[in-house]
Amino acid sequence: MKIGILKETKTPQDNRVPLTPSQCAILKEENPEMEIYVQSCTYRCYTDDEYRYQGIEVKEDLSDCNILLGVKEIPVQFLFPNKTYIIFSHVIKKQPHNRKLLQAVLEKNIRLIDWETLTDEKGKRLIAFGRWAGIVGAYHAIRMIGLKNNSFTIKPMSACHNFKEAQEEFAKVKLSKLKIVLTGTGRVSNGAAFLLNLLHIKRVAPYNFCYNEFDEMVYTQLSSGDMYHKEGAEKFDRDDFHKHPEQYKSNFYPFTKTADILINGVYWDKRIPVFFSKEEMSAKDFSIKQIADITCDVAPSSVPSTLRTSTIEKPYYGYDVHREMEGEPFQSAVVDVMAIDNLPNELPRDASEDFGNMLMSRILPELKKQDSKIIHHATIAVDGKLNEPYLYLTDYAAGSV
């Protein structure tokens, strides 16, 4: 097995890595038959010299490697034929901008495995950056409070060397009597809750959040059962909701009247009812003034104020609720929005280390198996054809949708 770690070539550049220098060294020590090479890169969060220090060869040409690991999509001109690529390809939802990538994969006889499709027998993802997206997203929510009220200033996480340095900023935070509603219970949302807990923000039950006042900052974390209901059903059925979300209605209305800040960690399916509408946002009793939309589903979506994604360099914009258009953030008449779609890139060393640990413990052992069901199910294309679980992409790959 000859593994190559790719330089990220998508624009904007991503500085994360699938394996850190020390993890590469451990893998080589534990697997003498394994060779690991790293493509030279000047903007990676771990430098070429850090890899060399661990005894990992750095070179420009990885064409002799049979397995190539990356993070983001790869421009088609950089694809080597007849190789195995493991990346976030963003093709499984028929994303229009990545159709050419899938077409090139098929033309070049590439085996494409997607990090997102590597799941266990219950469908739970085995590897992801989501926890760090939640941590950084919640940090942005806290930072936005200070910018809105001119009460404190903390530097961006992207200006911190690692999470340890970011935590030193917590001493500057001045918590006021605000209420934060956090949606979701997955990796992203639990990462956000982890940061809120580090700041000693009190967690309260959803009902208490809506119908009680507090002398301190509080947050509540909502599950699907807290946010949606099905008319006539005695209790919430999570499995039924995931199968038939279009049969459910939103329960979010009370939170729009009492929350000051929304942190959204729930991926939105177009069949799922929206949290609230643009019309509801313009109502006098709509109390949410700041939204950290970690999932970054651009409207139409569950959060109609997410008009576009923002960037690490310019993370915030305003949403004018009356004119229903973008404005300057931190003004009295707008809802402030953070919608960065590559949040883990703000703490790339920490995020990469976590990701690499999951890769080493959960994925590489499967790659060594001849007949891994996990690898088979995660393989989108092989031998110039779509793999069986992904035949639904046939029209997408053909360009007919």
C-alpha positions as CSV (number, residue, x, y, z in Angstrom):
1,M,0.0,0.0,0.0
2,K,1.5,3.3,-1.2
3,I,-0.4,6.2,0.3
4,G,0.0,9.8,-1.0
5,I,-1.3,12.8,0.9
6,L,-2.4,15.4,-1.6
7,K,-1.9,19.1,-1.7
8,E,-5.2,20.8,-1.6
9,T,-5.7,22.5,-5.0
10,K,-9.3,23.7,-4.8
11,T,-9.9,27.5,-4.5
12,P,-10.2,28.8,-1.8
13,Q,-7.3,26.8,-0.5
14,D,-7.9,24.4,2.4
15,N,-5.0,23.9,4.8
16,R,-6.2,20.8,6.6
17,V,-4.7,17.3,6.2
18,P,-6.0,13.8,6.5
19,L,-2.9,12.7,8.5
20,T,-0.5,14.7,10.6
21,P,3.2,14.2,10.5
22,S,3.3,12.2,13.8
23,Q,0.4,10.0,12.6
24,C,2.2,9.2,9.4
25,A,5.3,8.2,11.4
26,I,3.2,5.9,13.7
27,L,1.5,4.3,10.7
28,K,4.8,3.5,9.1
29,E,6.2,2.1,12.3
30,E,3.2,-0.1,12.8
31,N,2.9,-1.1,9.2
32,P,6.3,-1.8,7.6
33,E,4.7,-2.7,4.3
34,M,3.1,0.7,4.0
35,E,4.8,3.6,2.2
36,I,3.6,7.2,2.8
37,Y,4.5,10.2,0.8
38,V,3.3,13.9,1.1
39,Q,2.9,16.3,-1.8
40,S,4.9,19.5,-1.2
41,C,2.7,22.4,-0.1
42,T,3.5,25.9,1.2
43,Y,0.1,26.7,2.8
44,R,-0.7,23.4,4.6
45,C,-1.2,23.7,8.4
46,Y,1.7,21.3,8.9
47,T,4.8,22.3,7.0
48,D,6.8,20.1,4.7
49,D,9.6,20.2,7.2
50,E,7.3,18.9,10.0
51,Y,6.7,15.8,7.8
52,R,10.4,15.5,6.9
53,Y,11.2,15.6,10.7
54,Q,9.1,12.6,11.2
55,G,10.8,10.7,8.4
56,I,8.1,11.2,5.7
57,E,9.3,11.8,2.2
58,V,7.9,15.0,0.7
59,K,7.8,15.2,-3.1
60,E,5.8,16.9,-5.9
61,D,4.8,13.8,-8.0
62,L,2.5,11.3,-6.3
63,S,1.7,9.4,-9.5
64,D,3.3,6.2,-8.2
65,C,0.9,6.0,-5.2
66,N,-2.1,3.8,-5.4
67,I,-4.2,5.4,-2.7
68,L,-4.4,9.2,-2.6
69,L,-5.9,11.0,0.4
70,G,-7.2,14.6,0.3
71,V,-9.8,16.8,2.0
72,K,-11.6,18.9,-0.6
73,E,-12.6,18.2,-4.2
74,I,-9.9,17.9,-6.8
75,P,-9.8,19.9,-10.0
76,V,-10.1,17.4,-12.8
77,Q,-6.8,18.3,-14.4
78,F,-5.0,17.1,-11.4
79,L,-6.6,13.6,-11.3
80,F,-4.3,10.6,-12.0
81,P,-6.1,7.7,-13.8
82,N,-6.4,4.2,-12.3
83,K,-6.0,5.3,-8.7
84,T,-8.0,5.2,-5.5
85,Y,-9.0,8.7,-4.3
86,I,-10.5,9.3,-0.8
87,I,-11.8,12.8,-0.5
88,F,-14.9,14.9,0.2
89,S,-16.2,14.8,-3.4
90,H,-19.6,16.4,-2.8
91,V,-21.3,14.5,-5.6
92,I,-23.7,12.3,-3.7
93,K,-26.4,15.0,-3.6
94,K,-26.0,15.7,-7.3
95,Q,-24.2,19.0,-6.7
96,P,-24.2,20.7,-10.1
97,H,-20.7,22.3,-9.7
98,N,-19.1,18.9,-9.1
99,R,-20.7,17.0,-12.0
100,K,-17.4,17.3,-14.1
101,L,-15.5,15.7,-11.2
102,L,-17.7,12.6,-11.2
103,Q,-17.5,12.4,-15.0
104,A,-13.7,12.6,-15.0
105,V,-13.6,9.9,-12.3
106,L,-15.5,7.6,-14.5
107,E,-13.5,8.5,-17.6
108,K,-10.2,7.9,-15.8
109,N,-11.2,4.6,-14.3
110,I,-10.7,6.0,-10.8
111,R,-12.0,4.3,-7.6
112,L,-13.7,7.1,-5.7
113,I,-14.4,6.8,-2.0
114,D,-16.0,9.6,-0.1
115,W,-15.2,10.3,3.5
116,E,-18.9,11.3,4.0
117,T,-20.1,7.8,2.9
118,L,-17.9,5.8,5.2
119,T,-20.5,4.6,7.7
120,D,-21.1,1.7,10.0
121,E,-23.9,-0.8,9.7
122,K,-26.4,1.7,11.3
123,G,-25.5,4.4,8.9
124,K,-23.5,6.4,11.3
125,R,-20.5,8.3,9.8
126,L,-17.1,6.9,10.9
127,I,-15.0,9.9,10.1
128,A,-15.8,13.7,9.9
129,F,-14.7,17.2,10.8
130,G,-18.1,18.1,12.1
131,R,-17.2,18.4,15.8
132,W,-14.7,21.1,15.0
133,A,-17.2,23.0,12.8
134,G,-19.4,23.1,15.8
135,I,-16.7,24.3,18.2
136,V,-15.6,27.1,15.8
137,G,-19.2,28.0,14.9
138,A,-20.1,28.4,18.6
139,Y,-17.0,30.5,19.1
140,H,-18.2,32.8,16.3
141,A,-21.6,33.1,18.0
142,I,-19.9,34.3,21.2
143,R,-17.6,36.6,19.3
144,M,-20.6,38.2,17.5
145,I,-22.2,39.0,20.9
146,G,-19.2,41.1,21.8
147,L,-19.2,42.8,18.4
148,K,-22.9,43.6,18.5
149,N,-22.9,45.1,22.0
150,N,-19.4,46.5,22.1
151,S,-19.0,44.6,25.4
152,F,-15.8,42.6,24.7
153,T,-13.5,41.7,21.8
154,I,-11.9,38.3,21.2
155,K,-9.7,37.5,18.3
156,P,-10.9,35.1,15.5
157,M,-10.0,31.5,16.0
158,S,-8.2,31.6,12.7
159,A,-5.7,33.9,14.4
160,C,-5.0,31.3,17.1
161,H,-2.3,28.6,16.7
162,N,-4.5,26.0,18.1
163,F,-7.5,25.4,20.4
164,K,-5.5,25.8,23.5
165,E,-4.6,29.4,22.5
166,A,-8.2,30.1,21.5
167,Q,-9.3,29.1,25.0
168,E,-7.1,31.9,26.4
169,E,-9.5,34.3,24.8
170,F,-12.3,33.1,27.1
171,A,-11.0,35.3,29.9
172,K,-12.1,38.4,27.8
173,V,-15.7,37.2,27.4
174,K,-18.3,39.1,29.4
175,L,-21.5,37.0,29.5
176,S,-24.8,38.9,29.7
177,K,-28.4,37.7,30.2
178,L,-28.9,36.3,26.7
179,K,-30.5,33.1,25.6
180,I,-29.0,30.8,22.9
181,V,-30.9,28.1,21.1
182,L,-28.8,25.4,19.6
183,T,-30.4,23.0,17.0
184,G,-29.4,19.4,16.6
185,T,-27.8,16.6,18.6
186,G,-25.2,15.4,16.1
187,R,-21.4,15.9,15.9
188,V,-21.7,19.5,14.8
189,S,-24.2,20.5,17.5
190,N,-22.4,18.6,20.2
191,G,-19.2,20.3,19.3
192,A,-21.0,23.7,19.7
193,A,-22.4,22.5,23.1
194,F,-18.9,21.5,24.2
195,L,-17.7,25.1,23.7
196,L,-20.7,26.6,25.4
197,N,-20.1,24.3,28.3
198,L,-16.4,25.4,28.5
199,L,-17.6,28.9,28.9
200,H,-19.8,27.8,31.8
201,I,-23.0,28.8,30.0
202,K,-25.9,27.1,31.8
203,R,-27.9,24.5,29.9
204,V,-31.6,24.4,30.4
205,A,-34.5,22.3,29.2
206,P,-36.3,23.6,26.1
207,Y,-39.6,24.3,28.0
208,N,-37.8,26.2,30.7
209,F,-35.9,28.1,28.1
210,C,-39.1,29.3,26.4
211,Y,-41.2,30.1,29.5
212,N,-38.8,31.3,32.2
213,E,-36.4,34.2,32.6
214,F,-32.8,33.8,33.9
215,D,-30.3,36.0,35.7
216,E,-27.4,34.6,33.5
217,M,-26.7,33.5,30.0
218,V,-28.3,30.1,29.2
219,Y,-28.6,27.8,26.2
220,T,-30.9,25.0,25.2
221,Q,-30.1,22.2,22.7
222,L,-33.0,20.9,20.6
223,S,-33.5,17.5,19.2
224,S,-35.7,16.7,16.2
225,G,-38.5,15.9,18.6
226,D,-38.2,19.4,20.1
227,M,-38.4,21.1,16.7
228,Y,-41.0,19.0,14.8
229,H,-44.3,17.3,15.4
230,K,-46.7,15.2,13.3
231,E,-50.4,15.9,13.7
232,G,-52.3,13.0,15.3
233,A,-49.1,11.3,16.6
234,E,-49.0,10.6,20.3
235,K,-45.2,10.9,20.5
236,F,-42.3,11.7,18.2
237,D,-41.0,8.9,16.1
238,R,-37.4,9.7,15.0
239,D,-37.2,6.9,12.4
240,D,-40.5,8.0,10.9
241,F,-39.4,11.6,10.8
242,H,-36.2,10.7,8.9
243,K,-38.2,8.7,6.4
244,H,-41.1,11.1,5.9
245,P,-40.1,14.6,7.1
246,E,-42.6,16.2,4.8
247,Q,-45.4,14.9,7.0
248,Y,-44.2,17.0,10.0
249,K,-44.6,20.6,11.0
250,S,-42.2,22.9,12.8
251,N,-42.4,23.5,16.6
252,F,-39.8,26.2,16.4
253,Y,-42.2,29.2,16.8
254,P,-41.8,29.6,20.6
255,F,-38.1,29.8,20.3
256,T,-38.3,32.7,17.9
257,K,-40.0,34.8,20.6
258,T,-37.6,34.2,23.4
259,A,-34.1,33.3,22.0
260,D,-31.5,36.1,21.3
261,I,-29.0,33.9,19.4
262,L,-29.5,30.9,17.1
263,I,-26.7,28.4,16.5
264,N,-27.9,26.1,13.7
265,G,-26.2,22.6,13.5
266,V,-28.9,20.7,11.6
267,Y,-28.5,19.8,7.9
268,W,-31.6,20.7,6.0
269,D,-33.4,18.5,3.6
270,K,-35.8,20.4,1.3
271,R,-38.6,18.0,2.5
272,I,-38.2,19.3,6.1
273,P,-40.3,22.3,7.2
274,V,-38.3,25.5,7.7
275,F,-37.7,26.8,11.2
276,F,-39.3,30.1,10.4
277,S,-40.1,32.3,7.4
278,K,-38.9,35.7,6.2
279,E,-42.3,37.1,7.1
280,E,-41.9,35.8,10.7
281,M,-38.4,37.4,10.9
282,S,-39.9,40.8,10.2
283,A,-42.5,40.5,13.0
284,K,-42.1,42.7,16.0
285,D,-41.9,39.8,18.5
286,F,-39.2,37.9,16.5
287,S,-36.4,38.1,19.1
288,I,-33.4,36.4,17.4
289,K,-30.8,39.0,16.5
290,Q,-27.8,36.8,15.7
291,I,-27.5,33.5,13.8
292,A,-24.4,31.3,13.6
293,D,-25.5,29.0,10.8
294,I,-22.9,26.2,10.9
295,T,-24.6,24.1,8.3
296,C,-24.6,26.9,5.8
297,D,-27.6,25.7,3.7
298,V,-28.1,28.7,1.5
299,A,-31.8,29.9,1.2
300,P,-34.2,28.4,0.4
301,S,-33.4,26.5,3.6
302,S,-34.4,26.2,7.2
303,V,-32.8,29.6,7.9
304,P,-34.0,32.2,5.3
305,S,-31.4,34.8,6.3
306,T,-28.6,32.6,5.1
307,L,-28.4,34.4,1.7
308,R,-24.9,33.2,0.9
309,T,-21.9,31.6,2.5
310,S,-19.4,33.9,4.2
311,T,-15.6,33.5,4.5
312,I,-13.0,33.2,7.3
313,E,-11.7,36.6,6.2
314,K,-15.2,38.2,6.2
315,P,-17.2,36.0,8.4
316,Y,-20.3,38.2,9.1
317,Y,-23.0,40.0,7.2
318,G,-26.3,41.5,8.1
319,Y,-29.8,40.5,7.0
320,D,-32.3,43.3,6.8
321,V,-35.6,41.7,7.9
322,H,-37.8,44.4,6.4
323,R,-36.1,44.7,3.0
324,E,-35.3,41.0,2.9
325,M,-31.8,41.7,1.7
326,E,-28.2,41.8,2.8
327,G,-26.9,44.7,4.9
328,E,-24.1,45.6,7.1
329,P,-23.8,43.5,10.3
330,F,-24.1,44.7,13.9
331,Q,-26.7,47.4,13.1
332,S,-29.9,47.8,15.0
333,A,-32.2,46.9,12.1
334,V,-30.5,43.7,10.9
335,V,-30.0,40.1,12.1
336,D,-26.3,39.3,12.1
337,V,-25.3,36.1,10.2
338,M,-22.3,33.9,10.2
339,A,-22.3,31.3,7.5
340,I,-18.8,30.1,6.9
341,D,-18.8,26.7,5.1
342,N,-15.2,25.6,6.0
343,L,-15.2,26.4,9.8
344,P,-12.7,23.6,10.7
345,N,-10.1,25.5,8.6
346,E,-9.9,28.0,11.4
347,L,-8.3,25.4,13.7
348,P,-6.8,23.1,11.1
349,R,-4.2,21.4,13.3
350,D,-6.6,20.3,16.0
351,A,-9.3,19.3,13.4
352,S,-6.7,17.4,11.3
353,E,-5.4,15.5,14.4
354,D,-8.9,14.4,15.3
355,F,-9.7,13.4,11.7
356,G,-6.4,11.5,11.4
357,N,-7.1,9.5,14.6
358,M,-10.4,8.4,13.2
359,L,-8.8,7.5,9.9
360,M,-6.1,5.4,11.6
361,S,-8.5,3.5,13.9
362,R,-11.6,3.1,11.8
363,I,-10.8,3.4,8.1
364,L,-7.3,2.1,7.4
365,P,-8.1,-1.3,8.9
366,E,-11.0,-1.6,6.5
367,L,-8.9,-0.6,3.5
368,K,-6.6,-3.6,4.3
369,K,-9.5,-6.0,4.0
370,Q,-10.2,-7.7,0.7
371,D,-14.0,-7.6,1.1
372,S,-14.8,-4.7,3.5
373,K,-18.5,-3.9,3.4
374,I,-17.8,-0.5,4.7
375,I,-15.4,0.3,1.9
376,H,-17.8,-1.2,-0.7
377,H,-20.7,1.0,0.5
378,A,-18.5,4.1,0.5
379,T,-17.2,3.5,-3.0
380,I,-19.0,5.8,-5.4
381,A,-17.3,4.7,-8.6
382,V,-15.0,1.8,-9.6
383,D,-13.7,0.3,-12.8
384,G,-15.2,3.2,-14.8
385,K,-18.7,2.6,-13.5
386,L,-20.9,3.8,-10.7
387,N,-20.9,1.4,-7.8
388,E,-24.2,-0.3,-7.0
389,P,-25.3,2.0,-4.0
390,Y,-24.8,5.0,-6.2
391,L,-26.6,4.1,-9.4
392,Y,-29.0,6.9,-8.7
393,L,-26.3,9.2,-9.9
394,T,-26.5,7.9,-13.4
395,D,-28.5,10.7,-14.9
396,Y,-26.4,13.2,-12.9
397,A,-23.2,11.8,-14.4
398,A,-24.7,11.7,-17.9
399,G,-25.6,15.4,-17.6
400,S,-29.3,14.9,-18.0
401,V,-30.2,16.6,-14.6
